[in-house]
Amino acid sequence: MGNRIQDEIYALLAAEVYNDARGDVNTVNIATTGWVKLPESVSNMENDPLSNGFSASAYQKGDQIVIAFKGTDFLIGVNNGQTASDISTDMV
């Protein structure tokens, strides 16, 4: 495997998956890396009272694909304030 993905790329894609929840000043731009965000990302976080908080995006460059997962985030939208119950669920 000669095309090992650099740690910096993993870090960049892990940060980019949060762009929808960041302000304009704190967004990550992957345009110059050659990586493309695939259109079928999964987000169950935005304004859904039944949300489980799961969100992920897939990125592709050539034949390589990276899937970046967001941590559960109940600090946004209609689920604001459910962080404590989420943490307790994660610990069980």
C-alpha positions in Angstrom: 0.0 0.0 0.0 1.9 3.0 -1.3 -0.9 5.5 -0.8 -1.1 5.7 2.9 -3.4 8.4 4.2 -1.5 10.9 6.2 -2.5 11.6 9.8 -3.0 15.2 8.9 -5.7 14.3 6.4 -7.5 12.2 8.9 -7.4 15.2 11.3 -8.6 17.5 8.6 -11.6 15.3 7.6 -12.5 14.7 11.3 -12.7 18.5 11.7 -14.5 19.1 8.4 -17.4 16.8 9.5 -18.3 19.4 12.1 -18.5 22.3 9.6 -22.3 22.4 9.7 -22.2 23.2 13.4 -19.4 25.8 13.3 -19.4 29.5 12.5 -17.9 30.7 9.3 -14.6 31.7 11.1 -14.0 28.2 12.3 -14.7 26.0 9.2 -12.3 23.7 7.6 -11.7 23.8 3.8 -10.8 20.5 2.1 -10.9 21.8 -1.4 -7.1 21.9 -2.0 -6.6 18.4 -0.6 -8.2 16.5 -3.5 -10.7 14.9 -1.0 -14.4 15.3 -1.9 -17.3 15.0 0.6 -19.7 12.4 -0.8 -23.3 13.6 -1.0 -25.0 10.9 1.1 -23.9 11.9 4.5 -25.9 10.9 7.6 -27.1 13.4 10.1 -29.7 12.7 12.7 -29.0 15.8 14.7 -30.8 18.8 13.2 -34.2 19.8 14.6 -35.4 16.3 15.1 -37.0 15.6 18.4 -36.5 11.8 18.0 -32.8 12.3 17.0 -30.3 9.8 18.3 -27.5 12.4 17.7 -25.6 10.2 15.2 -23.9 12.0 12.3 -21.2 11.0 9.8 -19.8 12.0 6.5 -17.8 10.0 3.9 -15.0 11.5 1.9 -13.3 10.1 -1.3 -10.0 10.7 -3.1 -9.4 8.3 -6.0 -10.1 4.8 -4.7 -9.7 5.7 -1.0 -12.7 6.5 1.2 -12.6 7.8 4.8 -15.7 7.9 7.0 -15.7 10.6 9.7 -18.0 10.3 12.6 -19.2 13.1 14.8 -19.5 12.7 18.5 -23.0 12.7 19.9 -24.0 16.4 20.3 -27.2 17.3 22.1 -26.2 20.9 22.5 -27.8 22.0 19.3 -31.3 22.3 17.9 -34.4 20.9 19.7 -32.2 18.4 21.7 -30.4 21.0 23.6 -29.9 20.0 27.2 -29.9 16.2 26.7 -26.2 15.9 27.0 -26.3 14.5 30.6 -28.7 11.7 29.6 -26.6 10.9 26.6 -23.5 10.6 28.6 -25.2 8.3 31.1 -26.5 6.1 28.2 -23.0 5.9 26.7 -21.6 4.7 30.1 -24.0 1.8 30.5 
